[in-house]
Amino acid sequence: MSAQPVPTSALRPLGDPAALVGQWVRVYDDGTVGLLLAADDTSWSLRTPVGERSGFGRLVAEPVTTRSQAGPVRRRLRAMMDDPGFPASEDLDLLDLQLAAHP
């Protein structure tokens, strides 16, 4: 009997994507980390430090719970603190609160 690898996303249960709205998430497809602004079974959008991203279909993502997942995003948000057109300070605060909830 031979073993075949199972895709990582197949191992994780799919929950309601709307339950993740307002949280920082990592998208399974490409590893993008962003603040989920909206999600349902047909479309989703999230804000990243490099702009907004959206897609069609059901979002497959997980909440960011470790500093290693959040490191590059935190650095980018800190660098953007003086940009009046981007809520970097609020986003960084929310990310830090989320990480604190998952020690």
C-alpha positions in Angstrom: 0.0 0.0 0.0 1.5 3.4 -1.0 0.9 6.6 0.9 -0.2 9.7 -1.0 0.2 13.2 0.3 -3.0 14.9 1.3 -3.2 18.7 0.6 -2.9 20.7 3.8 -6.1 22.5 3.2 -7.9 19.2 3.0 -7.0 18.5 6.6 -8.6 21.5 8.0 -12.4 21.8 8.3 -14.1 24.6 6.5 -16.1 26.8 8.8 -18.4 29.7 8.0 -16.1 32.4 6.4 -18.4 35.1 7.8 -17.3 34.1 11.3 -13.8 35.3 10.5 -14.8 38.8 9.4 -12.9 41.4 11.5 -10.0 39.0 12.1 -6.6 38.7 10.6 -6.5 35.6 8.5 -4.0 33.6 6.3 -5.4 32.6 2.9 -4.6 28.9 2.2 -4.2 29.4 -1.6 -1.1 31.6 -1.5 -0.4 32.5 2.2 -1.6 36.1 2.0 -2.2 37.6 5.4 -4.8 40.3 5.8 -7.7 41.7 7.8 -10.9 40.1 6.5 -13.4 42.8 5.7 -16.2 40.7 4.3 -16.9 37.1 3.4 -19.8 34.8 2.5 -20.1 31.7 0.4 -19.8 33.6 -2.9 -17.1 36.3 -2.3 -14.7 37.8 0.1 -12.3 40.8 0.6 -9.4 41.6 2.9 -7.1 44.5 3.5 -3.4 43.9 3.4 -0.6 46.4 4.0 -0.1 46.4 0.2 -3.8 47.0 -0.7 -7.1 45.3 -0.8 -7.6 41.8 -2.2 -10.8 40.1 -3.1 -12.0 36.9 -4.6 -15.0 34.9 -5.7 -16.1 31.7 -4.2 -15.8 30.4 -0.7 -12.8 31.7 1.2 -10.5 29.1 2.6 -8.5 30.7 5.4 -7.5 30.4 9.0 -7.1 33.1 11.8 -3.6 34.3 12.4 -2.6 33.0 15.8 1.2 33.0 15.9 3.8 35.8 15.7 5.7 33.9 13.0 2.6 34.1 10.7 2.2 37.8 11.5 5.9 39.0 11.5 6.1 40.4 7.9 2.7 42.1 8.2 3.6 43.7 11.6 6.8 45.1 10.1 5.0 46.5 7.1 2.2 48.0 9.3 4.8 49.7 11.6 6.5 51.2 8.5 3.2 52.6 7.3 2.2 54.3 10.5 2.7 57.8 9.0 0.5 57.2 6.0 -2.7 59.1 6.6 -4.6 57.1 3.9 -4.1 53.7 5.6 -5.3 52.7 9.1 -2.0 51.0 10.0 -2.1 51.9 13.7 -5.6 50.5 14.1 -4.8 47.4 12.1 -1.6 46.8 14.1 -3.5 47.1 17.3 -6.2 44.6 16.2 -3.5 42.2 15.0 -1.7 42.5 18.4 -4.9 41.9 20.3 -5.6 38.8 18.2 -2.2 37.4 18.8 -2.5 38.1 22.5 -5.7 36.0 22.6 -3.7 33.0 21.3 -0.6 32.7 23.5 
